[in-house]
Amino acid sequence: MNRTLPARDEVHVWFCDAGRPGGRRADAIGDIALLSREEKIRCARITRPAERRGFAAARAGARRVLAELVGAAPETIDMSAGMWMSTGRGLREDAPEDDAGTGATPLVLDLVWSADAWVLGLSAGIRLCLALERVEGPASAAAARERVRRKALARLSGAEHAGAVQGAAPGGFSVHDVPTPVSAVAAVACSGRHRRTGGPSLLLREVPAVP
């Protein structure tokens, strides 16, 4: 089990596309079983079956990733908050930095999905926003890549303008392509809070296998 959390100036990304050849098809019943009560209500309100499966697969997938990081059961993970703290005992939601103990690092997460594909980002002390789009092949990937880069930047700009993270410094945004198969394109926009002049270090990690 790999419980390595992002270090300062790192962004870890998990990508899953169950719809591509060889990918794991969403197990709607198994995925929904991992969701919280609020997530199940939200899922039930989605009228289109494909979108409903995509929502459940993304939320359940993110839970499996976070559960593997902290050694917990996926259904016990609290996905209600976007800001987490590493306290040496694992992750807990929205903990104030002065209460987290020496060496605590704020961990920020974001999750987006499109159909059967989803991407989860986790960073240490860097505000991030993701964007994802399914594509039919290389011919449509170039235009889609520009769209997802703009969308990721727009989401981050809007989040920082709204004060989504207390003390976040405005401006200084950067955007980076997320390595993905040809079935989808994704991008991550990061705030200027990192110290690396060349931007954060982006690491694509393996999605935990489903039993």
N, C-alpha and C positions, 0 to 999 in steps of 0.2 A: 504494500500500500504506500503510495507516494503522497506525503502530507506537506510537501514543500510549498510554503506561501510566498507570494511575490515579495522581493526585496525592494528597498527604496529605488525609485526610478525604473521599476519593471512593471510591465503589463502582461499578465498571463491570459491567454485566450483559449477557449474550448469551442470547437466547431463540430456540429453533427448534421448530417443530411441523410435522413432515413429513406428519402425518396430516390436516391441515386442507385444504380446497379450495385448490388452487394451490401447496400445499407440496411440497417435494421428498421423494418416497418414499425410505426408507432403502435404499441400495445395499449389501446385506449383504456381498457379496464385496469391494467397494471399501473399505468401512469396516473390515472385519476385517483387511484387508491392512495397515492403518496401526497396528494394535494391537501391543503388546509381547507377548513370549512368555507372561508371566504373565496378561495380559489375555485372550489367546486361550484359555488353559486355563480361565480363569474363565468366559469366554463359552461354551465348549463344554459346560460343566457345567450351563448353564441349559437346562432341559428344554422349556419352552414357547417355540415359535418367535417369537412376538410379543415376548416379554421378551428373547429373545436378540438380535433385531434392534434393540430399543430400547437395550440395553446397548452394542452395537457402535456404533450411531449416535451415542449420547451421548459415548462416549469418543473416537471419531474426530472428532466435531464440536469437542470441546474441544481436541484436538490441532491441528486446523486453525486455531482461534482463536489459540492460543498460538504456533503456528508463524508466523502472519502478524505477530504482535507482535514477534517476535525475528528474523524473516527466516531461518527454518530449515525443513527438511523435516518434515512432521507426524509421520512415523514415527520421527524422532530425538528427539522431545520426551519427557522423563522425567516421567511422570504419577504416580510412586510417592510423591511427597511433597506435603503440603498447604501447606508454607511455602516460598516462593521468595524470592530476593533479587535486586534490581536493582543491578547493579554498573557500569553504564555500557557493558557489553559484551553486554547481553541479560539473560536470566534463567538462574539456576542454582539447583539445589535445595538447601534447608536449609543455606545458608551462614551461619556465625556473623557477627553484626553487626560485631564488632571486627575481622573479617578481610575485610570487604567493601569497605573503603575509605571515604574521606570522601564524605558525601552519599548513602550507600547507603540504600535504603528497603525494608523487608520487605514482600513482596507475598504476600498470603494468598488462596488460591483454594478454591472449593467447587463441586461438580457434582452435580446430581440429575436424575433422569429419570422419566418415566411414559409407558409405551407408546412412541409415536413422538416425544414431546415431551421436550425437555431444556432446562435452564437452567444457565449457568455464571456464577459471580460471581468477581470479582477486585478486591481492595482493597489500599490502601497502609497498612499498619500497623494495620488494624482486623480483629479476628477476626470472621468471618461464617459463617452457616449458612443454607442455602436450604431451601425446601420447595415442592413442585409437585404439582398435582392436575389431572387432566383433568375437564372438565365437559361436560354435554350442552347447555347454553345458559344464558342469563341467569337463568332461574328457579332453577337449582341453584348459581349462582356465589356468592351471598351466604353460604350455609352453608359452602361449600367454602373461601371466603376466610378465614373464621374458623378453620377447621380448619388451613389451611396456615400461618396466622400463629402458632397455638399450637404446631404441629409445629416450625416454624423456631426459635421461642424455646426449646422443649424440647431440640432438638438442640444449640443453642448453650450452654444451661445445663449440659447433660450434658458437653459437650466441655470447657468451662472448669472444671467441677468435677473432671474427670479430669486436668486439667493438660495439655490438648492443646497449648497454646502456653505456653512457659516465660515467666514473668513477667507473664502476663495478669492484669489486675486483675479480681476477681470483681464481679458485679453491674453495674448501670448499663446493662442491655440495652435495646435499642430494636428495633422491628420495623416494616418498611415493605413496602407492596404493590409488586410488580414489574409494570410495564405489560405486559400480554399481550393477545393476541386473545381472543375469546369462547370459544375452544376449551379454554382452560386458565386456571388462576389460580396465582399464585406469590407468595411472600413471602421477604424476606431479613431475618434478625435479625442485629444488629451489637452488638459489645461496646461498653462505655463508654470505650474507649481513644481515641476521636476527640476533637478539641478543639471542634468545632462544637456550640453549645448546642442547636441545632435538629436534631441528628443529621447523619449523613453525606450528602453529595450523591450522588444515585443517577442514573446515566447508562445508558440502554439503547443498546447498540451493535449494529451490523449483523453478522450471521453471514457469514463469508467464503463467496463463491460456490464451488460445487464444479464443477471443469472437466467 
